Amino acid sequence: MMQTYFYGLLAMIVLALLTWVISVRKKDASIVDSFWSIFFLLGSIVYVWPNEVLSVQQLVLILLVTVWALRLSLFITWRNHGKPEDTRYQDIRARYAPNFAFKSLFIIFIFQALLAGFISLPLWFVFTRPADFGLLDIAGIALWVVGMFFEVIGDAQMASFRKSTASQNGEVMDQGLWHYTRHPNYFGESCIWWGYYLFALSAGGWWTILAPVAMTWLLLKFSGVALLESDIVHRRPAYREYIKSTSAFVPWPPANDANTAVAEEKMP
């Protein structure tokens, strides 16, 4: 079974190499974002391929992974179409100049493939060990649905806001799901991976908890919240107040809402 895992990891590395070639030709390393979820879909296909018959649990999981991966990849591709390289990757390009094109193969593309291989452990475990469909799998589906809701709705609301006059004037998106969390899409992504973990837990893979923990840490401290907010306060000064009042990750009523409610209660 470990052999299947390494085949999946090799497939991800090959995809990373192909993506790197495209990025060098386009001079745009940020295209790796469009392929991030595809690493997991490709790995899952390799993991599940040797099975002659799929269990209900495996069928449901491959469906969930496919829907999630294609939706995220297509959305990011659509969002970035016709735009210059993402500023995050521009900063990395400047930091690792000269010869960034060659260095990016390792620090961006191979790195992300290896990271995807590690985070895909719950998927590998389920796809290589048939198990009965149970309550934990149902809970996993429910958590996946919650995650997709926050991702899809959050992305749609932000896409609409970016087209608005308010966005052009430097205002901050604080409506809809963004009223309760500064990053509903990242929260949703975390929920999805904890949902996948519940499938692995149902199959006996309790130790694969390291994968969703790593994904949540990345979203909070590495490539998600921390990186995205590192310079946004300079581009949008109002974001400082937004940070003070709104949860960074887990949806929660904003502080100013609580203050308003208290003030209203004190009114005669």
Secondary structure, DSSP 4 states (H G I P E B T S, - for coil): -HHHHHHHHHHHHHHHHHHHHHHHHHT-GGGHHHHHHHHHHHHHHHHHTT-SS--HHHHHHHHHHHHHHHHHHHHHHHHHTTPPPPHHHHHHHHHT-SSHHHHHIIIIIIHHHHHHHHHTHHHHHHHHS-----HHHHHHHHHHHHHHHHHHHHHHHHHHHHTSHHHHTT----SGGGGT-S-HHHHHHHHHHHHHHHHHHHTT-GGGGHHHHHHHHIIIIISSHHHHTTTHHHH-TTHHHHHHHS-SSS----HHHHHHHHHHHH--
